[in-house]
Amino acid sequence: MRRLKKGIEATGGAGVGPSAFYRMSIALAAIHVTHRFGPVTVLDDVTLHVAAGSAVALVGESGSGKTTLLRCFNRMVQPLSGDVFVGDTNVREQDVITLRRRLGYVQQRGGLLPHWTAAQNVGLVLRAMGRERDEARAVVDALSLTGLDAALHGPRYPRELSGGQAQRVALARALAARPEALLLDEPFGALDAITRAEVQEALARARGELGVTTLLVTHDLAEAARLADEIVVLRAGRVEQHGSIAALRDAPATDYVRALVARALAQSEPLRWT
């Protein structure tokens, strides 16, 4: 914890000053993180914090580094330099399996095991943790949180689920063991507009009930504004701005952020009643 505090204080906390740090609990932190794929720098001295119980969205175009940054927290990516923390644990110092069991993770297409039923998929992490006694109740609760009926949907295989139902099952699996934080890598990107809105509502309800810390990757600024407390705009591996949607709209830090907000507003304009 001491190194985490020092790191956030030294950088200004990407929005959190030293005195504010001691009044809040940091669930996720990346400090001076740099990573490259070959000659390409995908993260360039990035510092980020996510307060416990909050939702932060990483927004940017393809290649901005948002997915790479998210995957640093569960060690799917191990950065070349910098420190990454889950709670007060430096992820480099924890066994990767133990680390990943502390975190819920949902990718774009869910990643359900096709030969297992929905209920078996949801109970996967609980069984891996040796919590079989809790599994039946936890599976029912997790499916209910995401708006699914365990009796109806639990016995179905992934091929028997719609895209939206499958993504709800993936979200239920991520939540079943009550993780310390939830990592979401464009989980709604493959869904049609109506289904996407429904699954977004399911996520918002689950977060409201559990208060789970959430880090969301999306290219959609409107989605970020709907689901997150704060937005981090990334471009070419660097943070352009970190703040609320109101701050991005009213006081954009760069021309890129200004253009990003203007484009999002222009795209939504035809849907407004005037």
Secondary structure, 3 states (H helix, E strand, C coil): CHHHHHHHHHHHHHCCCHHHHCCCCEEEEEEEEEEEECCEEEEEEEEEEEECCCEEEEECCCCCCHHHHHHHHCCCCCCCEEEEEECCEEHHHCCHHHHHHCEEEECCCCCCCCCCCHHHHHCHHHHHCCCHHHHHHHHHHHHHHCCCCHHHHCCCCHHHCCHHHHHHHHHHHHHHCCCCEEEEECCCCCCCHHHHHHHHHHHHHHHHHHCCEEEEEECCHHHHHHHCCEEEEEECCEEEEEECHHHHHHCCCCHHHHHHHHHHHHHHHHHCCC
